[in-house]
Amino acid sequence: MKNPFHIMLIPTLGCPARCSYCWSSDPASPRMSIETVEEVVAWLSNLEKERVTFTFHGGEPLLAGAEFYKSALPMISEGLSHMKPEFAMQSNLWLLTPEIARILAEYHVPLGTSIDGPEELCDTQRGEGYFRKTMQGYEIARQHGLRVSFICTFTSRSFSEREKIVRFFMENGFTLKLHPALPSLRNANPEPWVLSPDDYGELLVYLLDFSLENLGKMEIMNINDLCKCVFIRHGTVCTFVDCMGSTFAIGPDGAIYPCYRFVGMPEYVMGYVHDRPALDDLAASPIGKRMQEFKEYVDTSCAACAHIKYCRGGCPYNAMVPYGGDIQGVDPYCRAYARIFDEICGRLDSEMEDGPVFDMMPFSGPRRREQKPGVMSLIRTQAMKDRMLR
């Protein structure tokens, strides 16, 4: 299971790439100082949390440079040793050098990077040369033993290329995590690229089928998480949990936000690390109250939904976007979530009802009939993998 407490450090909102649908890049963004990291450690040392994951995000976190990570990683690891900190990073890898890779490897930092499919398709969405530069960084990461997973953003334009995209990932042996292109509170950049809820639902069902047909050949992280949360009746990723009070993002200046998607917007600041706020103080901020308002809205409006325990109304940020930051509805991708959850639940019910099927062979006793892998097969496979990683 993922750590229950998550801190996202945003060293800068700057980024050398210029992806067409990006909402977060800000060339004028400042960069986080190591003194701000010291303040983060001092703030968190007062919180009673046992396990924490720090994710370096952006913008492009590698813009912070090698010296930043040489200082920040041991500072956090030693200063918060009682919290057993683990690390992760989301980067386009353009600026990854052997020096930085060695530092990240020392602290076992897994990397997430973004590729939207084959080179031509990827560069159409993310800019000419993007694919080549990211793959150069990937080679450096691989040479230093860093674990890399790939996030693929599906847009209204790449949706029709889904088979080509998924086969590209499988043929290259890449672990896939998908994101739909989403609207933003910050700017209108993503709007021409936004994936509709209906297309997203269709995409998720397609990926479920693909996962089962290629079980053991390719890992699609979203499908694993969706099946797991249905099985254990609790969300396992931030979109499907009540993230209030368990996830925070720290901007370059030490401002605290409820999520990295709010970073850089002053009206969504909950507090500042140098003030050492208690979690109750953050919850009492205007945006903290609005996040709690979303939780209460879901409890009422989704009460009759069969999936409420493990969906929780989806992402509160997504829910705020159509209403300019207010809470007047659940995540607009509710239809997509309902479709894939209905599909998973229906298949699980059928598998449970059918039970094991046997052929009786003369003189050899019962023999299980060959069946196509189902949702339970995927859950068992993932459970075995999780056990091996412990």
N, C-alpha and C positions, 0 to 999 in steps of 0.2 A: 504494500500500500504506500501511497505517496505521503510525504511528511505533512502533518496537519497544519503547520505554520509556514507561510511562504512570504519572503521578502524579495521584491524585485528592485534591483539597483539599476538606475538609468544614468550611466555616466555622462551621456549627452543625447540630445535629439538630432544632432547632426548625422549625416550619412553621405558617403560618396556616391551611392547609387541614386537613381532618379526613377523609381518604379512608377508606372503610370497611375496606379490606383492607391499609392501610398498616402496615408493621412497624417503620419507622425513626423516625417522628416522636417527639420528646421535648421537651415544653414547658419542661423544666427545664435543657435543654442550655446550656452556656456558648457564647460566641462567640469565634471565633479572633481574636487580636490581630495587629496588623501586625508586632509583635515576633516572633511565631511564624512568620510568613512569612519574615522575615529569617533565622530559624534554618533554615527549609527551604532557602533559597537557599545558606546557608553549608554545610549538610550536602551538598547535591547538587553543589556546586562541587568537591568532592573525588572525585566519581565519574566514571569515564571512560565517558561515554555521549555519543553524537553527536547524537541526535535525541530529543526528549521532547514528549509532549503533557500539558498540565495541564488536568484537567477539574474545574471547580467544581461540587460536588454537595452533597447534604444528606440529610434536611431540605430547607430552602429557602435556597440560597446568597445570594439577594438580601437576606436579613435582615441580612447583613453591612454593607450600606449603600454609598452612593456613595464616601465617603471611603476606605473599605477598598480598593475597586477602583482608585481614582485612585492609590493608593500601591502596591498589590500587583502590578498588571499591569506597570508600568515596572520595578519592583524585580526581578521574575522575568525579564522580557524582557532587561534590560540586565545583570543579575548573572549570568545563565546563557546569555549570547549564544553561547558556544561550543557549546551543546547545541541551538541553533536551536529554541527553545521555540515550540510552538503551543498554542492555547487552545481550550477548549470549555466549555459550561455546560449543566447540566440544571436547569430551573426551571419552576415553574408560571406564571411571568411576572406574577403578581398585583402584585408590588412594582416592576415595571419602570417607570422614569420616563424622560423624555427625557434627563435628565442622565446616568443610568447607561447608557442606550442609546448615547449619544455616546461614552462611555468604551469600551464594548465594541466599537463599530464601529471605533474607532481601532486596536484590537488584533486586529481581524478574528476576533472570537469567535463561532463558530456556536452557535446555541441549540437545545437539545432541550427540548420541552415535552410535556405529557401531556394528551391528549383521548381519551376512550374511545368516541367516536362522536357521533351527533346529541345535541343538548342534553339532551333528556329522559333518554336512556339514560345519558349521561355523568354527569349530576347524581344519578341513582339510585345510582351506584356511588361517586361522589366527593363528593357533598354538594351541597345546593341552592346555586345561584349560581356553582358552580365554572366551568362552561362560559363564562358571560358574562365573568367576571373574567379568565380565561385569554385569551379572544379580544380583550379590551381591551388586554392586554399585547402580544398578537401584533400588533395594529395599530401600536402604538408601535415594536415591533421592525422591522416592515416599512417604516415611514416612515423609519427610520434605516438602511435597507439591510442589516439583519442577516438572515442566512440562518437559517431556522427549519425544523426537522423535527419530526414529531409521533410520540410513542410512544403506542401504544394498548394498554392492558392488557386482555387477554381473560380473563374469569372463567368459572366454571361456569355463571353466569347469563347472560352475554352471548354465549356460544358459539353459541347457537341464532340469534342476531341477526347472524351473521357477514356475510351478504350485504348487509344494510342498512348495517352499519358500514363495510365496504370501499367500497361505492358512495358513501357520504358523503365519504370521503377523496378518492376519484377526482373526484367532482363539484366539490369545493372546491379541487382542484389541490394537495392536501397530500401531501408525501412521508411514507410510513408506515413505522414500525418497530413491531413488536409485541412485547409481553412477555406471557407467561402469568402469571397470579396464582400465586405460589409460596409454599410453607410457609417458616417462618422459625425461626432459633434464638432470636430475641429474645422473641417473644410469639406468642399464638395468633390474633391478629387476622385473618390471611389465611385461616385454615382453612376457613370456610364458603364462601369464594370461589375456592378453589384449582381450577385447571384440571387435569383428569386427563391422564395421559400419552397415553391413547388418543385423547381429544378433541384434544389438542395435535397429535398426528400427523395426524389428519384435517384439522385447521385448516391445517397447513402444506401439505398436498397441495392443498387447496382454493385456497390463496393462490398456489401454483405455477401451477395452471391459470389462475387469474385474471390473473396476471402475463403469461402467454403470450398469453392472449386479448386483453389490453389493452396489448401491448408498445408503448412510446412514449407511452402515455396516462397511465400511473401507475407510480411507482417504489415497490416494497416492498423495503426495505433487507435484511430477513432473507433473502428469496428470492435476491437478488443475491449475498449473502455465502455462502449455502449452495451455490449453483451454482458460484461462483468457487472455493471451497475444494475441492470435488470435482474441478474441472478442474485446479487447480494442485497438488492432493494435499497441501494444508497449510491448517490453519484460519486464518481471517482476522479472527475476533472472539474475545473472551476466553473464551466458553463452550467453544470448540473448539481451544484451544491450551494448552500447558503454561505457565501464567501465572506460575509461581513465579520470583521474582527479576526479573521484568520489569514487574510491576504492584504498586503500593503505594498505600494510602490514608492520609492524614494527618488525624487528628481535630482538634477545636478546641483541644485542649491540647498538640498536637505529638506525640501518640502515633502510632506507625506500625503499620499493620495490613496484612494481605495483600490486602484488598479492602474497598470501602466498606460491604459488607453486614455486616462484623464490627465496624464502628466503634461505640464506646460500650460494648463488652463487654470488661472488663479482662483476662479470661483469654485473649484473642486478641491482646494487644499484643505486637509483636515488638521494640520499642525506642522510643526518643524522639529526635526530631531534634536536640535540644540536646546529646545525647551523641555526635553525629556517627558513628553506627555504620557500619561497612563492610557491604557486601552479605553477606559471609560471616558476620558477626555476626548479621544478621537471619535468615539461613538456619539458624543454629544455635539459634535460639530454639525453645521448645516448639511453637509454632504453625508456625514455619518448617519444622521437622522433620515435622510432620503433613502439611503441604502436599507435601513431597517424598515422604512415604509414599504419598500418593494417586497421584502419578506412577508410583511403582514398582508399586503395586497394579494400575494400568491396564495397565502393560507385561505383567503376568502374566495377569490375568483377561480382558483384551480381545485377547490375542495372536492369537487365531484370527479376529477380526472383520475383515471386508473394509474397514471404515471407520476403523480405528484411527489411521491417519496423520493424518487431518484431523478426527477427532472427539475423540480423547484422553480418552474416558470422560466427556465433558461437564464440567460445573462442579463443582469440588471442594466448594464451599460447599453446593450442592444435595445432594451425596453425603453430607455430614456430618449434615444435618438429621435424617434418620430415626433416626440413632444417637447423638443428643445431642452431636455434635461429633467423634465417632470416625470412623475410616475402616474401614468394613466392607462397602462396596459402591460401585458407580459411581453417577453421576447417575441418580436414579429416572426421569428423562425419556428414558432410553436407548431405550425402545421408540418414542418419538416421533421421535428422531433417526434411528434405524435405518429407520423407515418412509420419511421424506423422503429420506434418502440412497439407499435402495434405489430409490425412484422416480426420482430424478435420474440415478443411474447407469444404470438400465434404459433410460431415454429417450435418454441419450447414446449408449449401445451401439446402440440401434435406429437412431438418426440416422447413426451412423458406418457401420453395415452397409448402410443404404439408399443412402447417398451422394447426390450430386445426381441428380435425375431430369429427363430432357429429353423434350420433344416434338419431333418432326421436322416442321417446317412447310415445304410446298413453296415453293421459290425464296427462302426466307428463312434457311436454315441452322437450327441447333439453337436452341430456345428453352426456357428453364427453366420447368417446370410450376409453377404457383402451389401453394404448400404452406403449411399453417399454421405459424406461428413455433414453433420448438422450443427446447430448452435452449441449443443452440449460438447461436441468434439472440439470446437474452437475454445470453449471455456476450459476444458480439461487441458488442452495444449498450453494455454496461457498460464494456468495454475502451475503446471509442471515447470514451465520456464521461470516463473516468479520464485518458485521454491529453489531452483538451482542458483538463482542470483543472490539469494540470502546468504 
